[in-house]
Amino acid sequence: MQQVVAAIGARADECHFWATHAGAALDLLVVRGNRRRGFEIERTESPKTTKSMHIALEDLELDSLDVVHAGQHTFPLSERIRAVAISDITSALDPLG
């Protein structure tokens, strides 16, 4: 998670954990101004979207959700959800504007 925060240039006060009483959760929510970006950290090499991710997208009105994973490739999982290989963090994650 520290690598993600450093790669996008987020400050500590912009970083949050998010969860609902129903069990949906997001490892890292970064809010700067009107921008809201979500991040999930997965140990798997082949991530998939989850109900929790879709709930976070809608409830938090995220601009994007990146799933950082242990695999070798970065690829789209859905329209606003992308799988980002841990090795691609510095090149694939855009800094906050």
DRENZA-602433 format. One record per residue: x, y, z of N, C-alpha, C in turn; residue number from 1; residue in three letters. Coordinates in Angstrom, 2 decimals, decimal comma, always signed. Example, Ala and Ser with C-alpha at 12.3 -4.5 7.8 and 13.67 -1.06 7.14 Angstrom:
2
node nx:+13,19	ny:-5,69	nz:+7,80	cax:+12,30	cay:-4,50	caz:+7,80	cx:+13,20	cy:-3,30	cz:+7,80	i:1	aa:ALA .
node nx:+12,85	ny:-2,25	nz:+7,08	cax:+13,67	cay:-1,06	caz:+7,14	cx:+12,90	cy:+0,03	cz:+7,87	i:2	aa:SER .
//
This chain:
97
node nx:+0,82	ny:-1,18	nz:+0,00	cax:+0,00	cay:+0,00	caz:+0,00	cx:+0,87	cy:+1,26	cz:+0,00	i:1	aa:MET .
node nx:+2,00	ny:+1,19	nz:+0,69	cax:+2,91	cay:+2,33	caz:+0,73	cx:+3,44	cy:+2,67	cz:-0,66	i:2	aa:GLN .
node nx:+3,67	ny:+1,65	nz:-1,47	cax:+4,15	cay:+1,88	caz:-2,84	cx:+3,09	cy:+2,60	cz:-3,67	i:3	aa:GLN .
node nx:+1,84	ny:+2,25	nz:-3,49	cax:+0,74	cay:+2,90	caz:-4,21	cx:+0,66	cy:+4,36	cz:-3,79	i:4	aa:VAL .
node nx:+0,67	ny:+4,61	nz:-2,49	cax:+0,58	cay:+5,99	caz:-1,97	cx:+1,73	cy:+6,83	cz:-2,52	i:5	aa:VAL .
node nx:+2,94	ny:+6,28	nz:-2,52	cax:+4,10	cay:+7,01	caz:-3,04	cx:+3,99	cy:+7,24	cz:-4,54	i:6	aa:ALA .
node nx:+3,54	ny:+6,24	nz:-5,29	cax:+3,45	cay:+6,35	caz:-6,75	cx:+2,47	cy:+7,42	cz:-7,19	i:7	aa:ALA .
node nx:+1,38	ny:+7,60	nz:-6,45	cax:+0,38	cay:+8,59	caz:-6,86	cx:+0,58	cy:+9,93	cz:-6,16	i:8	aa:ILE .
node nx:+1,51	ny:+9,98	nz:-5,21	cax:+1,82	cay:+11,23	caz:-4,52	cx:+0,74	cy:+11,67	cz:-3,54	i:9	aa:GLY .
node nx:+0,11	ny:+10,70	nz:-2,88	cax:-0,95	cay:+11,03	caz:-1,92	cx:-0,36	cy:+11,39	cz:-0,57	i:10	aa:ALA .
node nx:-1,03	ny:+12,29	nz:+0,11	cax:-0,67	cay:+12,64	caz:+1,49	cx:-1,44	cy:+11,72	cz:+2,44	i:11	aa:ARG .
node nx:-0,95	ny:+11,57	nz:+3,65	cax:-1,58	cay:+10,69	caz:+4,64	cx:-3,03	cy:+11,09	cz:+4,90	i:12	aa:ALA .
node nx:-3,32	ny:+12,39	nz:+4,94	cax:-4,69	cay:+12,84	caz:+5,22	cx:-5,65	cy:+12,59	cz:+4,06	i:13	aa:ASP .
node nx:-5,14	ny:+12,16	nz:+2,91	cax:-5,98	cay:+11,85	caz:+1,74	cx:-6,28	cy:+10,35	cz:+1,64	i:14	aa:GLU .
node nx:-5,69	ny:+9,56	nz:+2,51	cax:-5,78	cay:+8,09	caz:+2,42	cx:-6,69	cy:+7,54	cz:+3,52	i:15	aa:CYS .
node nx:-7,60	ny:+6,65	nz:+3,11	cax:-8,58	cay:+6,12	caz:+4,04	cx:-8,85	cy:+4,65	cz:+3,76	i:16	aa:HIS .
node nx:-9,30	ny:+3,93	nz:+4,79	cax:-9,86	cay:+2,59	caz:+4,64	cx:-11,36	cy:+2,79	cz:+4,64	i:17	aa:PHE .
node nx:-12,10	ny:+2,00	nz:+3,85	cax:-13,55	cay:+2,13	caz:+3,78	cx:-14,20	cy:+0,77	cz:+3,91	i:18	aa:TRP .
node nx:-15,26	ny:+0,71	nz:+4,71	cax:-16,03	cay:-0,53	caz:+4,86	cx:-17,46	cy:-0,20	cz:+5,23	i:19	aa:ALA .
node nx:-18,37	ny:-1,10	nz:+4,86	cax:-19,78	cay:-0,95	caz:+5,22	cx:-20,14	cy:-2,00	cz:+6,27	i:20	aa:THR .
node nx:-21,27	ny:-1,80	nz:+6,92	cax:-21,76	cay:-2,79	caz:+7,89	cx:-22,13	cy:-4,09	cz:+7,19	i:21	aa:HIS .
node nx:-22,44	ny:-4,02	nz:+5,91	cax:-22,83	cay:-5,20	caz:+5,15	cx:-21,63	cy:-6,03	cz:+4,69	i:22	aa:ALA .
node nx:-20,41	ny:-5,51	nz:+4,89	cax:-19,22	cay:-6,28	caz:+4,59	cx:-18,42	cy:-5,84	cz:+3,38	i:23	aa:GLY .
node nx:-18,90	ny:-4,87	nz:+2,61	cax:-18,10	cay:-4,35	caz:+1,49	cx:-16,94	cy:-3,54	cz:+2,06	i:24	aa:ALA .
node nx:-15,78	ny:-3,64	nz:+1,42	cax:-14,61	cay:-2,92	caz:+1,93	cx:-13,68	cy:-2,55	cz:+0,79	i:25	aa:ALA .
node nx:-12,87	ny:-1,55	nz:+1,05	cax:-11,87	cay:-1,08	caz:+0,09	cx:-10,59	cy:-0,85	cz:+0,88	i:26	aa:LEU .
node nx:-9,48	ny:-1,45	nz:+0,42	cax:-8,21	cay:-1,34	caz:+1,14	cx:-7,71	cy:+0,09	cz:+1,24	i:27	aa:ASP .
node nx:-7,87	ny:+0,86	nz:+0,16	cax:-7,37	cay:+2,22	caz:+0,14	cx:-8,28	cy:+3,10	cz:-0,69	i:28	aa:LEU .
node nx:-8,79	ny:+4,14	nz:-0,07	cax:-9,57	cay:+5,18	caz:-0,73	cx:-8,75	cy:+6,45	cz:-0,66	i:29	aa:LEU .
node nx:-8,47	ny:+7,05	nz:-1,81	cax:-7,69	cay:+8,29	caz:-1,85	cx:-8,59	cy:+9,39	cz:-2,39	i:30	aa:VAL .
node nx:-8,72	ny:+10,45	nz:-1,61	cax:-9,59	cay:+11,57	caz:-1,98	cx:-8,75	cy:+12,85	cz:-2,01	i:31	aa:VAL .
node nx:-8,74	ny:+13,49	nz:-3,18	cax:-8,09	cay:+14,80	caz:-3,31	cx:-9,04	cy:+15,66	cz:-4,12	i:32	aa:ARG .
node nx:-9,55	ny:+16,71	nz:-3,48	cax:-10,53	cay:+17,56	caz:-4,15	cx:-11,74	cy:+16,74	cz:-4,55	i:33	aa:GLY .
node nx:-12,10	ny:+16,81	nz:-5,82	cax:-13,25	cay:+16,05	caz:-6,33	cx:-12,86	cy:+14,66	cz:-6,83	i:34	aa:ASN .
node nx:-11,59	ny:+14,33	nz:-6,82	cax:-11,13	cay:+13,02	caz:-7,32	cx:-11,19	cy:+11,98	cz:-6,23	i:35	aa:ARG .
node nx:-11,71	ny:+10,81	nz:-6,60	cax:-11,81	cay:+9,68	caz:-5,68	cx:-11,29	cy:+8,44	cz:-6,38	i:36	aa:ARG .
node nx:-10,22	ny:+7,88	nz:-5,85	cax:-9,63	cay:+6,67	caz:-6,44	cx:-9,59	cy:+5,57	cz:-5,41	i:37	aa:ARG .
node nx:-9,92	ny:+4,37	nz:-5,85	cax:-9,93	cay:+3,23	caz:-4,97	cx:-8,84	cy:+2,23	cz:-5,35	i:38	aa:GLY .
node nx:-8,34	ny:+1,52	nz:-4,34	cax:-7,30	cay:+0,52	caz:-4,56	cx:-7,58	cy:-0,70	cz:-3,69	i:39	aa:PHE .
node nx:-7,46	ny:-1,85	nz:-4,30	cax:-7,51	cay:-3,13	caz:-3,60	cx:-6,14	cy:-3,78	cz:-3,78	i:40	aa:GLU .
node nx:-5,64	ny:-4,42	nz:-2,75	cax:-4,37	cay:-5,11	caz:-2,82	cx:-4,68	cy:-6,61	cz:-2,72	i:41	aa:ILE .
node nx:-4,30	ny:-7,36	nz:-3,76	cax:-4,60	cay:-8,79	caz:-3,82	cx:-3,32	cy:-9,60	cz:-3,98	i:42	aa:GLU .
node nx:-3,24	ny:-10,74	nz:-3,34	cax:-2,06	cay:-11,61	caz:-3,47	cx:-2,15	cy:-12,52	cz:-4,68	i:43	aa:ARG .
node nx:-3,29	ny:-12,60	nz:-5,28	cax:-3,50	cay:-13,49	caz:-6,42	cx:-2,78	cy:-12,99	cz:-7,67	i:44	aa:THR .
node nx:-2,53	ny:-13,90	nz:-8,59	cax:-1,94	cay:-13,53	caz:-9,88	cx:-3,01	cy:-13,32	cz:-10,94	i:45	aa:GLU .
node nx:-4,25	ny:-13,66	nz:-10,63	cax:-5,34	cay:-13,49	caz:-11,60	cx:-6,57	cy:-12,91	cz:-10,90	i:46	aa:SER .
node nx:-6,55	ny:-11,59	nz:-10,65	cax:-7,65	cay:-10,95	caz:-9,93	cx:-8,94	cy:-10,93	cz:-10,75	i:47	aa:PRO .
node nx:-10,04	ny:-10,87	nz:-10,03	cax:-11,37	cay:-10,76	caz:-10,63	cx:-12,14	cy:-9,68	cz:-9,90	i:48	aa:LYS .
node nx:-13,15	ny:-9,14	nz:-10,54	cax:-13,99	cay:-8,16	caz:-9,86	cx:-14,86	cy:-8,87	cz:-8,82	i:49	aa:THR .
node nx:-15,22	ny:-8,11	nz:-7,80	cax:-16,07	cay:-8,65	caz:-6,74	cx:-17,27	cy:-7,72	cz:-6,53	i:50	aa:THR .
node nx:-18,26	ny:-8,23	nz:-5,87	cax:-19,43	cay:-7,41	caz:-5,53	cx:-19,00	cy:-6,21	cz:-4,70	i:51	aa:LYS .
node nx:-18,06	ny:-6,43	nz:-3,78	cax:-17,56	cay:-5,36	caz:-2,93	cx:-16,95	cy:-4,23	cz:-3,75	i:52	aa:SER .
node nx:-16,22	ny:-4,57	nz:-4,81	cax:-15,62	cay:-3,55	caz:-5,68	cx:-16,70	cy:-2,72	cz:-6,37	i:53	aa:MET .
node nx:-17,73	ny:-3,37	nz:-6,86	cax:-18,81	cay:-2,66	caz:-7,54	cx:-19,59	cy:-1,77	cz:-6,58	i:54	aa:HIS .
node nx:-19,78	ny:-2,24	nz:-5,35	cax:-20,44	cay:-1,42	caz:-4,33	cx:-19,61	cy:-0,18	cz:-4,04	i:55	aa:ILE .
node nx:-18,29	ny:-0,35	nz:-3,88	cax:-17,40	cay:+0,78	caz:-3,62	cx:-17,44	cy:+1,78	cz:-4,76	i:56	aa:ALA .
node nx:-17,41	ny:+1,29	nz:-6,00	cax:-17,48	cay:+2,19	caz:-7,16	cx:-18,71	cy:+3,08	cz:-7,11	i:57	aa:LEU .
node nx:-19,85	ny:+2,46	nz:-6,82	cax:-21,12	cay:+3,21	caz:-6,82	cx:-21,28	cy:+4,06	cz:-5,57	i:58	aa:GLU .
node nx:-21,10	ny:+3,47	nz:-4,38	cax:-21,33	cay:+4,21	caz:-3,14	cx:-20,38	cy:+5,38	cz:-2,97	i:59	aa:ASP .
node nx:-19,13	ny:+5,20	nz:-3,36	cax:-18,12	cay:+6,24	caz:-3,18	cx:-17,96	cy:+7,13	cz:-4,41	i:60	aa:LEU .
node nx:-18,68	ny:+6,79	nz:-5,48	cax:-18,58	cay:+7,54	caz:-6,75	cx:-17,12	cy:+7,65	cz:-7,18	i:61	aa:GLU .
node nx:-16,43	ny:+6,49	nz:-7,21	cax:-15,02	cay:+6,47	caz:-7,57	cx:-14,80	cy:+6,81	cz:-9,03	i:62	aa:LEU .
node nx:-13,72	ny:+7,50	nz:-9,32	cax:-13,29	cay:+7,75	caz:-10,69	cx:-12,72	cy:+6,47	cz:-11,28	i:63	aa:ASP .
node nx:-12,03	ny:+5,70	nz:-10,44	cax:-11,42	cay:+4,45	caz:-10,89	cx:-11,14	cy:+3,57	cz:-9,68	i:64	aa:SER .
node nx:-10,94	ny:+2,29	nz:-9,97	cax:-10,55	cay:+1,34	caz:-8,93	cx:-9,46	cy:+0,46	cz:-9,53	i:65	aa:LEU .
node nx:-8,30	ny:+0,46	nz:-8,91	cax:-7,18	cay:-0,36	caz:-9,37	cx:-6,97	cy:-1,50	cz:-8,38	i:66	aa:ASP .
node nx:-6,83	ny:-2,70	nz:-8,92	cax:-6,58	cay:-3,89	caz:-8,12	cx:-5,11	cy:-4,25	cz:-8,33	i:67	aa:VAL .
node nx:-4,29	ny:-3,96	nz:-7,34	cax:-2,86	cay:-4,26	caz:-7,42	cx:-2,70	cy:-5,74	cz:-7,08	i:68	aa:VAL .
node nx:-2,02	ny:-6,47	nz:-7,96	cax:-1,94	cay:-7,93	caz:-7,80	cx:-0,54	cy:-8,45	cz:-8,06	i:69	aa:HIS .
node nx:-0,34	ny:-9,73	nz:-7,75	cax:+0,98	cay:-10,36	caz:-7,84	cx:+1,32	cy:-10,89	cz:-9,23	i:70	aa:ALA .
node nx:+0,44	ny:-10,76	nz:-10,17	cax:+0,68	cay:-11,26	caz:-11,52	cx:+1,66	cy:-10,39	cz:-12,31	i:71	aa:GLY .
node nx:+1,85	ny:-10,75	nz:-13,57	cax:+2,84	cay:-10,08	caz:-14,42	cx:+2,27	cy:-9,00	cz:-15,34	i:72	aa:GLN .
node nx:+0,93	ny:-8,92	nz:-15,47	cax:+0,35	cay:-8,04	caz:-16,48	cx:-0,67	cy:-7,07	cz:-15,88	i:73	aa:HIS .
node nx:-0,78	ny:-5,91	nz:-16,51	cax:-1,79	cay:-4,91	caz:-16,18	cx:-2,85	cy:-4,98	cz:-17,27	i:74	aa:THR .
node nx:-4,12	ny:-5,05	nz:-16,87	cax:-5,19	cay:-5,22	caz:-17,85	cx:-6,53	cy:-4,77	cz:-17,25	i:75	aa:PHE .
node nx:-7,49	ny:-4,39	nz:-18,11	cax:-8,81	cay:-3,98	caz:-17,61	cx:-9,61	cy:-5,19	cz:-17,12	i:76	aa:PRO .
node nx:-10,32	ny:-4,97	nz:-16,02	cax:-11,25	cay:-5,99	caz:-15,51	cx:-12,69	cy:-5,63	cz:-15,86	i:77	aa:LEU .
node nx:-12,97	ny:-4,33	nz:-15,94	cax:-14,27	cay:-3,81	caz:-16,35	cx:-14,06	cy:-2,36	cz:-16,77	i:78	aa:SER .
node nx:-15,14	ny:-1,64	nz:-16,99	cax:-15,02	cay:-0,26	caz:-17,50	cx:-14,20	cy:+0,64	cz:-16,58	i:79	aa:GLU .
node nx:-14,39	ny:+0,56	nz:-15,27	cax:-13,67	cay:+1,43	caz:-14,34	cx:-12,78	cy:+0,68	cz:-13,36	i:80	aa:ARG .
node nx:-12,60	ny:-0,62	nz:-13,59	cax:-11,75	cay:-1,42	caz:-12,71	cx:-10,61	cy:-2,00	cz:-13,54	i:81	aa:ILE .
node nx:-9,39	ny:-1,83	nz:-13,02	cax:-8,22	cay:-2,30	caz:-13,74	cx:-7,34	cy:-3,12	cz:-12,81	i:82	aa:ARG .
node nx:-6,78	ny:-4,20	nz:-13,33	cax:-5,80	cay:-5,01	caz:-12,60	cx:-4,43	cy:-4,43	cz:-12,92	i:83	aa:ALA .
node nx:-3,66	ny:-4,11	nz:-11,88	cax:-2,34	cay:-3,51	caz:-12,05	cx:-1,31	cy:-4,45	cz:-11,42	i:84	aa:VAL .
node nx:-0,39	ny:-4,93	nz:-12,23	cax:+0,68	cay:-5,78	caz:-11,71	cx:+1,55	cy:-4,98	cz:-10,75	i:85	aa:ALA .
node nx:+1,95	ny:-5,59	nz:-9,66	cax:+2,78	cay:-4,91	caz:-8,67	cx:+4,05	cy:-4,34	cz:-9,31	i:86	aa:ILE .
node nx:+4,57	ny:-5,02	nz:-10,32	cax:+5,78	cay:-4,55	caz:-11,00	cx:+5,53	cy:-3,31	cz:-11,86	i:87	aa:SER .
node nx:+4,27	ny:-3,00	nz:-12,14	cax:+3,90	cay:-1,86	caz:-12,98	cx:+3,45	cy:-0,63	cz:-12,19	i:88	aa:ASP .
node nx:+3,51	ny:-0,69	nz:-10,88	cax:+2,95	cay:+0,40	caz:-10,07	cx:+3,48	cy:+1,77	cz:-10,48	i:89	aa:ILE .
node nx:+4,77	ny:+1,91	nz:-10,61	cax:+5,32	cay:+3,23	caz:-10,90	cx:+4,99	cy:+3,73	cz:-12,29	i:90	aa:THR .
node nx:+4,78	ny:+2,83	nz:-13,24	cax:+4,48	cay:+3,26	caz:-14,60	cx:+2,98	cy:+3,29	cz:-14,90	i:91	aa:SER .
node nx:+2,18	ny:+2,50	nz:-14,21	cax:+0,76	cay:+2,38	caz:-14,54	cx:-0,13	cy:+3,32	cz:-13,73	i:92	aa:ALA .
node nx:+0,30	ny:+3,71	nz:-12,56	cax:-0,54	cay:+4,59	caz:-11,72	cx:-0,22	cy:+6,05	cz:-11,97	i:93	aa:LEU .
node nx:-1,22	ny:+6,80	nz:-12,39	cax:-1,04	cay:+8,23	caz:-12,63	cx:-1,01	cy:+8,97	cz:-11,30	i:94	aa:ASP .
node nx:-0,11	ny:+9,93	nz:-11,18	cax:-0,09	cay:+10,76	caz:-9,96	cx:-1,40	cy:+11,53	cz:-9,82	i:95	aa:PRO .
node nx:-1,76	ny:+11,84	nz:-8,59	cax:-2,95	cay:+12,67	caz:-8,35	cx:-2,72	cy:+14,04	cz:-8,97	i:96	aa:LEU .
node nx:-3,75	ny:+14,58	nz:-9,53	cax:-3,64	cay:+15,91	caz:-10,15	cx:-4,04	cy:+17,01	cz:-9,24	i:97	aa:GLY .
//
